[in-house]
Amino acid sequence: MLIIPCQGVIYQGNLSAISYQLSAISYQLSAISYQLSAISYQLSVYELGHSVEASQRRSITASKPVPLTTDG
């Protein structure tokens, strides 16, 4: 009869340790997701700058005068 309460106490201790480890893992995962969101933000800023640069290049090439050829 004395073994069952001891096992119950050990089981509760293990559960609290497991819940502590799970909370630490969830904290690490939230930090990883924060880093990933920062990376995706940096990539979107880079893509925005790249698209603006490309559109400026297109507008420069489109504004060049086209030589007219006359047949005859």
C-alpha positions in Angstrom: 0.0 0.0 0.0 2.9 2.4 0.6 4.4 1.8 -2.9 1.4 3.2 -4.8 1.5 6.7 -3.2 5.3 6.9 -3.8 4.8 5.9 -7.4 2.1 8.6 -7.6 4.5 11.2 -6.3 7.2 10.2 -8.7 4.7 10.2 -11.5 3.6 13.7 -10.6 7.2 14.8 -10.5 7.9 13.3 -13.9 4.8 15.0 -15.3 6.0 18.4 -14.0 9.4 17.8 -15.5 7.9 16.8 -18.8 5.6 19.8 -18.8 8.7 22.0 -18.0 10.6 20.5 -20.9 7.6 20.9 -23.2 7.3 24.6 -22.2 11.0 25.0 -22.9 10.5 23.3 -26.3 7.5 25.5 -27.1 9.6 28.6 -26.2 12.4 27.5 -28.5 9.9 26.8 -31.3 8.4 30.3 -30.8 11.9 31.8 -31.0 12.5 29.8 -34.2 9.2 31.0 -35.7 10.2 34.6 -34.8 13.5 34.2 -36.5 11.8 32.7 -39.6 9.3 35.6 -39.7 12.2 38.0 -39.5 14.0 36.2 -42.4 10.8 36.2 -44.5 10.4 39.9 -43.8 14.0 40.5 -44.9 13.4 38.5 -48.0 10.2 40.4 -48.8 12.0 43.7 -48.4 14.8 42.4 -50.7 12.3 41.2 -53.3 10.5 44.6 -53.1 13.8 46.4 -53.7 14.7 44.0 -56.5 11.3 44.5 -58.2 11.6 48.3 -57.9 15.1 48.1 -59.4 13.9 45.9 -62.2 11.0 48.2 -63.0 13.3 51.2 -63.0 15.5 49.3 -65.5 12.5 48.5 -67.6 11.4 52.1 -67.7 14.9 53.2 -68.7 15.0 50.7 -71.5 11.5 51.6 -72.6 12.3 55.3 -72.7 15.1 54.9 -75.2 14.3 56.2 -78.7 13.6 53.5 -81.2 15.2 54.2 -84.6 12.7 54.4 -87.4 13.5 52.5 -90.6 12.0 53.7 -93.9 11.7 51.3 -96.7 12.1 52.9 -100.1 
